Amino acid sequence: MANLPTGKPPGKDQSGLRYPSNGKTIYHRPLNRTKTAELSQASFAYLFSEMISYAQRRVTGIQDLEQRLNVQGHPLGLKLLDLLLIREPPRTQTRPLNIIALLHLIKINLWTHLFGRQADRLEKSSNPETPDEYMIVDNEPLVNAYISVPKEMSQLNCAAYVAGIIEGVCDGAGFPARVTAHSVGLQEGGGGDGGMWPGKTVFLVKFEAAVLEREALIGGKG
């Protein structure tokens, strides 16, 4: 009887994991053929519109629809956190240890990975009664670029999907939070930059009380 091939080169012991000599694993490889290649916006728009259509099934209102989009984005955030960290150099390959480090990871690394640029602003609530609230501002959310919202659903913001991704990153990093997306461009009207950025969206990150208690104990030092 002929021996079946084992898939192992002769004389080679493959009993354990082997890493490339340059230290790069499959997680360091770009998802596209080249690092500069981008996903077709037409393909993205079609896939995202199908996701919205799926989330619209049996919803009871706008809030329910946004919640479903949030739930769809949450698992992606959990996975992206590990991916972003493993692609960091070994000396910086550590999880964020405080709120500011986490939010900078989201504003810079996560946004650049998803949208090819950083988020526009990161702010802390100026209200002393809400020290647990932070805001990530995106003047032109890509997820809303090809969405036509009917008048009866004018309060809908499909960037709730991105809010779910942010929430997943926060939960995965050990900073449980509730994240919601709010349209502010139209409300600002002609004042401020509302006229320039009509689709401007604020992602409100509200951390749980336990996170702030831990932050106070460590003095915000990472």
SEMAR-779675 format. One record per residue (C-alpha): residue number from 1; residue in one letter; x, y, z. Coordinates in pm, 1 decimal, m for minus. Example, Ala and Ser with C-alpha at 12.3 -4.5 7.8 and 13.67 -1.06 7.14 Angstrom:
residues 2
+-----+----+----------+----------+----------+
|   i | aa |     east |    north |       up |
+-----+----+----------+----------+----------+
|   1 |  A |   1230.0 |   m450.0 |    780.0 |
|   2 |  S |   1367.0 |   m106.0 |    714.0 |
+-----+----+----------+----------+----------+
***
This chain:
residues 222
+-----+----+----------+----------+----------+
|   i | aa |     east |    north |       up |
+-----+----+----------+----------+----------+
|   1 |  M |      0.0 |      0.0 |      0.0 |
|   2 |  A |    137.8 |    341.1 |    m93.6 |
|   3 |  N |    212.2 |    582.3 |    186.9 |
|   4 |  L |    m16.7 |    886.3 |    198.4 |
|   5 |  P |    156.9 |   1227.2 |    191.5 |
|   6 |  T |    179.2 |   1390.4 |    532.0 |
|   7 |  G |    230.4 |   1745.9 |    410.3 |
|   8 |  K |    560.0 |   1771.2 |    604.1 |
|   9 |  P |    891.3 |   1832.6 |    425.5 |
|  10 |  P |   1133.0 |   1541.3 |    477.6 |
|  11 |  G |   1354.8 |   1584.3 |    776.4 |
|  12 |  K |   1149.5 |   1875.7 |    915.0 |
|  13 |  D |    977.8 |   1866.0 |   1256.6 |
|  14 |  Q |    655.4 |   2066.4 |   1250.9 |
|  15 |  S |    527.5 |   1972.4 |   1593.9 |
|  16 |  G |    497.3 |   2336.4 |   1705.3 |
|  17 |  L |    410.3 |   2678.0 |   1568.6 |
|  18 |  R |    675.5 |   2837.6 |   1353.8 |
|  19 |  Y |    712.6 |   3211.6 |   1298.3 |
|  20 |  P |    878.7 |   3385.0 |   1003.1 |
|  21 |  S |   1227.0 |   3513.5 |   1063.6 |
|  22 |  N |   1112.5 |   3872.2 |   1004.9 |
|  23 |  G |    857.6 |   3844.4 |   1286.1 |
|  24 |  K |    561.0 |   3911.5 |   1055.2 |
|  25 |  T |    259.6 |   3682.3 |   1086.4 |
|  26 |  I |    m58.1 |   3655.6 |    881.9 |
|  27 |  Y |   m211.7 |   3926.9 |   1097.5 |
|  28 |  H |     42.2 |   4178.3 |    964.1 |
|  29 |  R |    m56.5 |   4121.2 |    603.2 |
|  30 |  P |   m282.7 |   4382.5 |    441.8 |
|  31 |  L |   m630.2 |   4259.3 |    358.4 |
|  32 |  N |   m591.1 |   4395.9 |      3.3 |
|  33 |  R |   m319.5 |   4311.2 |   m245.5 |
|  34 |  T |   m123.3 |   4624.4 |   m160.4 |
|  35 |  K |   m112.1 |   4848.2 |    143.1 |
|  36 |  T |   m239.2 |   5142.0 |    m60.8 |
|  37 |  A |   m533.4 |   4956.4 |   m215.3 |
|  38 |  E |   m878.3 |   5052.4 |    m94.9 |
|  39 |  L |  m1212.6 |   4878.9 |    m98.1 |
|  40 |  S |  m1438.4 |   5005.7 |   m375.7 |
|  41 |  Q |  m1680.2 |   5258.9 |   m228.6 |
|  42 |  A |  m1950.2 |   5123.7 |   m458.6 |
|  43 |  S |  m1901.4 |   4775.5 |   m310.9 |
|  44 |  F |  m1904.6 |   4914.4 |     40.8 |
|  45 |  A |  m2217.9 |   5119.4 |    m25.3 |
|  46 |  Y |  m2398.9 |   4813.1 |   m161.2 |
|  47 |  L |  m2298.3 |   4589.4 |    130.1 |
|  48 |  F |  m2383.5 |   4852.3 |    389.5 |
|  49 |  S |  m2723.5 |   4920.6 |    231.8 |
|  50 |  E |  m2796.3 |   4547.2 |    251.1 |
|  51 |  M |  m2698.4 |   4550.8 |    619.8 |
|  52 |  I |  m2941.7 |   4835.5 |    682.9 |
|  53 |  S |  m3216.3 |   4651.7 |    495.3 |
|  54 |  Y |  m3153.0 |   4344.8 |    709.0 |
|  55 |  A |  m3161.4 |   4551.6 |   1029.2 |
|  56 |  Q |  m3490.6 |   4714.9 |    920.0 |
|  57 |  R |  m3680.5 |   4389.9 |    942.1 |
|  58 |  R |  m3940.2 |   4389.1 |   1218.1 |
|  59 |  V |  m3815.5 |   4708.3 |   1385.2 |
|  60 |  T |  m4054.6 |   4916.6 |   1592.6 |
|  61 |  G |  m3895.2 |   5256.1 |   1533.9 |
|  62 |  I |  m3580.0 |   5455.9 |   1469.5 |
|  63 |  Q |  m3430.3 |   5379.0 |   1809.3 |
|  64 |  D |  m3479.0 |   5006.6 |   1752.6 |
|  65 |  L |  m3316.3 |   5027.2 |   1408.8 |
|  66 |  E |  m3014.2 |   5214.6 |   1544.7 |
|  67 |  Q |  m2983.0 |   4959.1 |   1823.7 |
|  68 |  R |  m2973.4 |   4677.4 |   1569.4 |
|  69 |  L |  m2702.0 |   4853.5 |   1369.6 |
|  70 |  N |  m2508.7 |   4900.9 |   1694.4 |
|  71 |  V |  m2536.3 |   4529.2 |   1771.7 |
|  72 |  Q |  m2409.1 |   4442.9 |   1422.2 |
|  73 |  G |  m2098.6 |   4659.5 |   1469.7 |
|  74 |  H |  m2010.4 |   4543.5 |   1822.7 |
|  75 |  P |  m1845.7 |   4206.2 |   1732.1 |
|  76 |  L |  m1632.5 |   4379.7 |   1468.9 |
|  77 |  G |  m1497.9 |   4618.2 |   1733.1 |
|  78 |  L |  m1397.3 |   4328.2 |   1956.7 |
|  79 |  K |  m1197.1 |   4168.2 |   1675.1 |
|  80 |  L |  m1045.1 |   4492.7 |   1546.6 |
|  81 |  L |   m899.6 |   4571.0 |   1889.5 |
|  82 |  D |   m684.8 |   4255.6 |   1882.4 |
|  83 |  L |   m589.6 |   4313.3 |   1519.1 |
|  84 |  L |   m480.7 |   4673.3 |   1578.3 |
|  85 |  L |   m275.4 |   4580.2 |   1884.5 |
|  86 |  I |    m96.5 |   4286.4 |   1724.3 |
|  87 |  R |     10.5 |   4509.9 |   1435.4 |
|  88 |  E |    179.6 |   4748.7 |   1675.9 |
|  89 |  P |    557.8 |   4721.2 |   1735.0 |
|  90 |  P |    638.1 |   4483.8 |   2025.7 |
|  91 |  R |    741.6 |   4770.0 |   2255.0 |
|  92 |  T |    398.6 |   4935.4 |   2220.3 |
|  93 |  Q |    193.1 |   4617.0 |   2192.5 |
|  94 |  T |     m2.1 |   4675.6 |   2513.5 |
|  95 |  R |   m368.2 |   4737.4 |   2576.6 |
|  96 |  P |   m471.2 |   5090.9 |   2677.3 |
|  97 |  L |   m448.2 |   5141.6 |   3052.8 |
|  98 |  N |   m657.6 |   5458.0 |   3082.9 |
|  99 |  I |   m948.3 |   5629.5 |   2911.1 |
| 100 |  I |   m740.3 |   5885.4 |   2720.0 |
| 101 |  A |   m508.4 |   5617.5 |   2576.2 |
| 102 |  L |   m810.7 |   5413.8 |   2468.4 |
| 103 |  L |   m984.1 |   5708.8 |   2301.4 |
| 104 |  H |   m666.8 |   5807.4 |   2116.9 |
| 105 |  L |   m639.4 |   5448.6 |   1990.8 |
| 106 |  I |   m994.9 |   5479.3 |   1856.9 |
| 107 |  K |   m954.1 |   5831.4 |   1713.4 |
| 108 |  I |   m624.5 |   5757.8 |   1539.7 |
| 109 |  N |   m561.1 |   5385.8 |   1485.2 |
| 110 |  L |   m916.9 |   5258.1 |   1449.2 |
| 111 |  W |  m1037.1 |   5545.2 |   1228.1 |
| 112 |  T |   m729.0 |   5523.3 |   1006.5 |
| 113 |  H |   m773.0 |   5147.9 |    968.0 |
| 114 |  L |  m1141.2 |   5178.4 |    877.2 |
| 115 |  F |  m1159.7 |   5507.2 |    687.9 |
| 116 |  G |   m803.6 |   5597.6 |    589.5 |
| 117 |  R |   m790.6 |   5905.1 |    813.2 |
| 118 |  Q |   m819.6 |   6009.6 |   1176.7 |
| 119 |  A |  m1142.8 |   6125.4 |   1335.1 |
| 120 |  D |  m1174.5 |   6503.3 |   1333.2 |
| 121 |  R |  m1191.4 |   6574.4 |   1706.9 |
| 122 |  L |  m1189.7 |   6418.8 |   2050.7 |
| 123 |  E |  m1356.6 |   6608.1 |   2332.2 |
| 124 |  K |  m1447.4 |   6559.8 |   2696.6 |
| 125 |  S |  m1782.9 |   6674.1 |   2828.7 |
| 126 |  S |  m1756.4 |   7020.5 |   2984.8 |
| 127 |  N |  m2056.4 |   6948.4 |   3205.5 |
| 128 |  P |  m1932.6 |   6868.9 |   3559.7 |
| 129 |  E |  m2239.0 |   6649.2 |   3606.7 |
| 130 |  T |  m2131.7 |   6413.4 |   3324.4 |
| 131 |  P |  m1761.0 |   6339.2 |   3376.0 |
| 132 |  D |  m1816.6 |   5995.8 |   3221.9 |
| 133 |  E |  m1896.2 |   6133.3 |   2874.6 |
| 134 |  Y |  m1650.6 |   6182.6 |   2588.1 |
| 135 |  M |  m1718.5 |   6275.2 |   2225.8 |
| 136 |  I |  m1551.5 |   6161.2 |   1905.4 |
| 137 |  V |  m1641.1 |   6390.9 |   1614.7 |
| 138 |  D |  m1648.4 |   6289.9 |   1248.0 |
| 139 |  N |  m1738.6 |   6570.6 |   1007.5 |
| 140 |  E |  m1809.0 |   6335.8 |    715.4 |
| 141 |  P |  m1892.0 |   5979.1 |    823.3 |
| 142 |  L |  m1830.5 |   5746.9 |    529.5 |
| 143 |  V |  m2118.7 |   5521.6 |    634.2 |
| 144 |  N |  m2364.1 |   5808.4 |    576.0 |
| 145 |  A |  m2223.0 |   5922.6 |    242.4 |
| 146 |  Y |  m2461.7 |   5715.8 |     27.9 |
| 147 |  I |  m2761.1 |   5695.4 |    258.6 |
| 148 |  S |  m3083.8 |   5872.6 |    165.4 |
| 149 |  V |  m3297.2 |   5905.1 |    478.0 |
| 150 |  P |  m3672.7 |   5971.4 |    423.4 |
| 151 |  K |  m3826.2 |   6272.8 |    594.6 |
| 152 |  E |  m4026.0 |   6061.2 |    837.4 |
| 153 |  M |  m3698.2 |   5908.0 |    959.7 |
| 154 |  S |  m3495.3 |   6229.4 |    967.9 |
| 155 |  Q |  m3358.7 |   6149.4 |   1314.1 |
| 156 |  L |  m3199.9 |   5824.0 |   1193.6 |
| 157 |  N |  m2820.5 |   5813.0 |   1191.2 |
| 158 |  C |  m2680.2 |   5498.0 |   1030.2 |
| 159 |  A |  m2343.3 |   5572.2 |   1189.8 |
| 160 |  A |  m2492.1 |   5377.7 |   1481.5 |
| 161 |  Y |  m2306.2 |   5088.6 |   1318.0 |
| 162 |  V |  m1974.2 |   5266.7 |   1381.2 |
| 163 |  A |  m2091.8 |   5343.9 |   1734.9 |
| 164 |  G |  m2127.0 |   4969.2 |   1782.2 |
| 165 |  I |  m1769.1 |   4917.3 |   1661.1 |
| 166 |  I |  m1644.1 |   5177.3 |   1910.9 |
| 167 |  E |  m1846.1 |   5012.3 |   2185.8 |
| 168 |  G |  m1692.0 |   4676.2 |   2098.9 |
| 169 |  V |  m1340.4 |   4820.6 |   2122.5 |
| 170 |  C |  m1418.9 |   4975.4 |   2462.6 |
| 171 |  D |  m1567.6 |   4652.7 |   2597.2 |
| 172 |  G |  m1281.2 |   4442.5 |   2462.3 |
| 173 |  A |  m1024.8 |   4672.9 |   2624.8 |
| 174 |  G |  m1196.3 |   4644.6 |   2964.5 |
| 175 |  F |  m1359.3 |   4989.8 |   2955.1 |
| 176 |  P |  m1731.6 |   4905.6 |   2923.6 |
| 177 |  A |  m1924.7 |   5195.7 |   2774.9 |
| 178 |  R |  m2243.8 |   5285.5 |   2590.9 |
| 179 |  V |  m2179.7 |   5455.3 |   2256.0 |
| 180 |  T |  m2442.6 |   5636.7 |   2049.8 |
| 181 |  A |  m2426.8 |   5836.5 |   1724.7 |
| 182 |  H |  m2586.6 |   6182.1 |   1701.4 |
| 183 |  S |  m2632.2 |   6404.8 |   1395.4 |
| 184 |  V |  m2538.5 |   6762.2 |   1480.6 |
| 185 |  G |  m2459.5 |   6925.2 |   1145.8 |
| 186 |  L |  m2816.5 |   7019.8 |   1061.2 |
| 187 |  Q |  m2896.6 |   7130.3 |   1415.8 |
| 188 |  E |  m2607.2 |   7378.1 |   1410.0 |
| 189 |  G |  m2763.9 |   7547.5 |   1107.4 |
| 190 |  G |  m2563.8 |   7837.5 |    975.6 |
| 191 |  G |  m2364.0 |   7885.1 |   1293.9 |
| 192 |  G |  m2035.1 |   7714.6 |   1365.8 |
| 193 |  D |  m1932.7 |   7457.2 |   1106.0 |
| 194 |  G |  m2279.7 |   7303.6 |   1068.2 |
| 195 |  G |  m2325.0 |   7459.0 |    724.1 |
| 196 |  M |  m1989.6 |   7329.2 |    604.2 |
| 197 |  W |  m2044.0 |   6978.6 |    743.7 |
| 198 |  P |  m2417.9 |   6899.1 |    726.7 |
| 199 |  G |  m2350.7 |   6531.5 |    797.1 |
| 200 |  K |  m2135.6 |   6597.3 |   1102.5 |
| 201 |  T |  m2179.2 |   6322.6 |   1361.4 |
| 202 |  V |  m2080.8 |   6304.7 |   1726.6 |
| 203 |  F |  m2018.0 |   5965.2 |   1882.8 |
| 204 |  L |  m2106.4 |   5999.9 |   2250.4 |
| 205 |  V |  m1904.5 |   5757.5 |   2464.4 |
| 206 |  K |  m2051.0 |   5714.8 |   2812.4 |
| 207 |  F |  m1834.2 |   5496.2 |   3037.3 |
| 208 |  E |  m1972.4 |   5289.2 |   3322.9 |
| 209 |  A |  m1922.5 |   5413.4 |   3679.0 |
| 210 |  A |  m1675.0 |   5132.1 |   3754.4 |
| 211 |  V |  m1443.3 |   5263.9 |   3483.3 |
| 212 |  L |  m1429.5 |   5610.3 |   3640.2 |
| 213 |  E |  m1371.2 |   5460.0 |   3984.8 |
| 214 |  R |  m1075.8 |   5262.0 |   3852.5 |
| 215 |  E |   m946.5 |   5569.6 |   3671.0 |
| 216 |  A |   m954.2 |   5766.0 |   3998.3 |
| 217 |  L |   m765.2 |   5491.5 |   4181.7 |
| 218 |  I |   m481.0 |   5478.9 |   3931.2 |
| 219 |  G |   m475.0 |   5856.8 |   3891.7 |
| 220 |  G |   m526.9 |   5834.1 |   3515.6 |
| 221 |  K |   m171.4 |   5712.7 |   3467.9 |
| 222 |  G |   m108.6 |   5439.8 |   3210.7 |
+-----+----+----------+----------+----------+
***
